[in-house]
Amino acid sequence: MIRGYLLDLDGTVYRGEHLIPGAKETIAELRRRGRKVVFLSNKPLYSREDYAAKLTRLGIPTSKDEVINSSLVLAEHLAREAPGSKVFIIGEIPLLKELWQAGLNITEVPEEVEYVIAAFDRTFDYRKLNIAFQALKRGAHFYATNPDRTCPVEGGEIPDAAAVIAALEATTGRKVEKIFGKPSRYMIQTALEVLGLPPEKCAMVGDRLETDIRMAKENGLTAILVLTGVTRPEDLKDSPFQPDYVLPSLAELPALDAEIGGEE
């Protein structure tokens, strides 16, 4: 019986600055029923505090501890694996801040770099590409925040971290070693720790087959696809990642929860 929900943000709870219709009411009802809820995002452009503030501003009261993003998962992993290591980040300020707060040392000197981090970066330029290239050619580890090809925004999509990963793989001949956002086991482990629940008592709700649904299916969670983001109904036909349930939007989740959720 499902007691906890992992909710994707972009394309599931909101698009840009607007909630998906019914999202506010759905989350309030899940909480009223005693369900545990965490919000997941692969996007490293904002801090957990930023995400919590945005959700709260949009009418869904949220604390930063209820938000898990790829920046947090990466920072916690590196802090355990290589405390104090020197990293170069193709990313924006919130990601740099998360790694710095975790005790990592940020450098732009290729000879010093132990880990190159590829992320969604709207300031990506040739200078950053060359620093990462030189560091990787010298043997630095190659990690990434998330594998997303695009990010849904109001009016369409924009290139995501996959563009940065591909640029580095193409120029260096190296393959990214670890990716920390969805669908990685690192993301799901962090989320389950926060919820304090086993995977069989949790459901992942998201709009992407290759990240949200794949992560759920590979880790023993119930997989719920919503059609308010990048996935269209016709995409299901040829996908190797099939959800357990398909909903038009988050607004229909309370009715499904009544079927798959347990009594507290």
Disulfide bonds with the S-S distance in Angstrom:
none
